[in-house]
Amino acid sequence: MPTVHLLDYVAGNVRSLVNAIEKCGYEVEWIRSPEEVANAEKLILPGVGHFGHCLSQLAGANYLPAIRAHISSGKPFMGICVGLQALFRSSSEDPDVEGLGLIPFTLDKFSDSDKAVPHIGWNNALSTKMSHLYDVSPSSKYYYVHSYKFPYEKDKLEGLGWNVVTGTYGEETFVGAVAKDNILATQFHPEKSGAAGLRMIKSFLTGEGMESLGKPLKGEAASTGLQGLTRRVIACLDVRTNDQGDLVVTKGDQYDVREKSDDRGVRNLGKPIEMAERYYLQGADEVAFLNITSFRDCPLADLPMLEILRSTSRTVFVPLTIGGGIRDTVDTDGTKVSALEIATMYFKSGADKVSIGSDAVIAAEDYYAEGKKLFGNTAIEQISKAYGNQAVVVSVDPKRVYVPKTDATRHNVIPTKFPGPNGEGLCWYACTIKGGRETRDMDVVELVQAVEAMGAGEILLNCIDKDGTNSGFDLELITQVKSSTSIPVIASSGAGNPGHFEEVFDKTTTDAALGAGMFHRGEYTVQQVKDYLAKEGLVVRQFER
Ligand code: 1PR
């Protein structure tokens, strides 16, 4: 098998990249010291986390001269995400740290005045000169996740000989990928961009991309679709062992996953790996697995969820999120294991993001108890520091609490169109832990603000009252949360038909919407949701073969 070399300089969730390369028929060889860089014919620099963290790791281990030498020798080089940013002189993310300086400019941060930051989701990569750049297609969508970018200015990079593709987020047009001579670098993640991303990786590996670079795009290849960030549709699989000991996808009604029949068995809707693949092929933009009960009767290293991730990530080339049980814990042999170590196991098995539920609520309580103090050692802080904010999702399980008047509680109250049992016109949302079993004295606004301060990159906003009801999302809850945080929010719970997705995108500013039961029961496919949204004029990504 032909090989490609990958630089292993920092703990990262690079499993997806390895899977994508293998899918293209190549084998990965790891470079573990600067001396080994000279062995590489084709070199890939994956990038995770912060610009400063990435560049100081590379500089500290003395990799920078070796990378420069590889590039100036004319051998193929590819940088991904922070691997693209590394080509620049610097970034406002860490102004004192120097990049490789091959592009003599500085990156800056997206403005959050009109949109959520980080920029997460599927966006364009549109050639500024309508020319070939490693099989990037102007009509395809690519998966981005970043807060820092290089703002596009006409001819600034092109004047230095770079071929450029761009995306647009809100009012900002930014650089999506650049290529020149033997260098290719993408801000998006081709390994998470479905067939479009795999095509790009392949054209780098075969060398075809380098040959055709800069030639004009003609005919079909030059046609563009609707531009901008797409409406993200996520399929979520709640996973647990049933009473027979099998790992199954289940789905509750207001978090009760047991059948209504006399035996009260755990509802079994199918097998996790098969279902994840099915949703990928239907066009799901992400797949989330939530381990809704603890599998802690086995050692951590044997967690069944790890195998699910390994298998899924070999065939599903969109982001995978895993949640459940991510907190400091004690293994079956008595060893203490940190949340970061658990997250690392998941990342190494193919997860792109981890989702934290109960532990986030407890951490937020401590944060307020100490006058908004950041301790630095919470699961959110540790994982986001090592893997970047975008890798940490906080899953919120709120319950509606009705009150007769605003001063009946210290919590953040909103007026509601759906009065309570005693005609109350006001409510607040209480956070729960342990899958809704325990309600805490904390509201959703407090929680999302605390976890944003700790470094969470996204909120997965469930709603216990709406879960499994097929009655549509809780628009009031979503509106309240969206107005309280600047990180992206995924609306969840209540989706029963494609119209509910259209409604939540139309009536709130949610960044993504998630469905579970309606997909699992086969009532609708993800594709039908996408088709409906497209018909209503919303920008969506369609599955590409
Ligand atoms: O607390 O960090 O161990 O994480 C546990 C995770 O498991 C949390 O993310 C929590 O939301 C989830 N969880 C725990 N118990 C349940 C349960 O259902 N009994 N599931 C549960 C949460 C909610 C959504 C569901 C949507 C959409 N499930 O994931 O997919 O409500 O459903 P719908 O479209 O069918 O309405 P920790």
Residues whose N, C-alpha, C, O or C-beta is under 5 A from the ligand:
A	BS01	1PR	C236 D238 G252 Y255 D256 L290 N291 I292 G323 G324 G325 I326 S355 I356 G357 S358 D359 S395 D397 K434 G435 N462 K466 D467 G468 T469 S492 S493 G494 A495 L514 G515 A516 G517 M518
